[in-house]
Amino acid sequence: DALGKVPSVPTRRPATRPAARVNPVRPPAPEAVSPSPVSRALVGVDVFVESPAEPAALGRVLESLAAGSPLELKMISNRGVQVYPSAGVTPDCIDVYRCRFVARAAGGTLEDADLLSLLARIARGMRWMHVEKLQSFDGQPGYTRAQGEN
């Protein structure tokens, strides 16, 4: 071996106190893996946009861009906190916003074409950077909410 032999270290015992009893740590039994979801639905999209605009102005623009589409603007967050509609607390915003669009029809589902159409509308007026599909699994949201989002 290039490093040579490592000398063994003798086990040391305290001279004045009894040795501590150490119980070996056993990892917890693995939880049962949940089965694949029975149903999966596309319910919205988070579009991350770059904009120097204030949240209220950005919200009005995005609402007009989504008009007539199967999606509506639910909220805008910045640094994890909802900033539009105002939830009462507004952080010092940076120029990257997460804009959450959901199906306009309550309980409605969407197609990829709906998301792509909305993204094309947004791209005409501002720079988008990232997109995340919002899905529900067996009726439960598969995504997190922003602080202040209902």
HUFENCOR-V791599 format. One record per run of one state. SS is the DSSP state (h for helix, s for strand, l for the rest). FROM is the first residue (numbers start at 1). LEN is the number of residues. Records with the same first field share a line. If there is no record, write none. Layout:
BEGIN
SS=FROM-LEN + FROM-LEN
END
This chain:
BEGIN
l=1-39 + 51-4 + 67-4 + 79-2 + 85-11 + 104-8 + 126-1 + 138-2 + 142-5 + 148-3
s=40-11 + 71-8 + 81-4 + 96-8 + 127-11 + 140-2 + 147-1
h=55-12 + 112-14
END
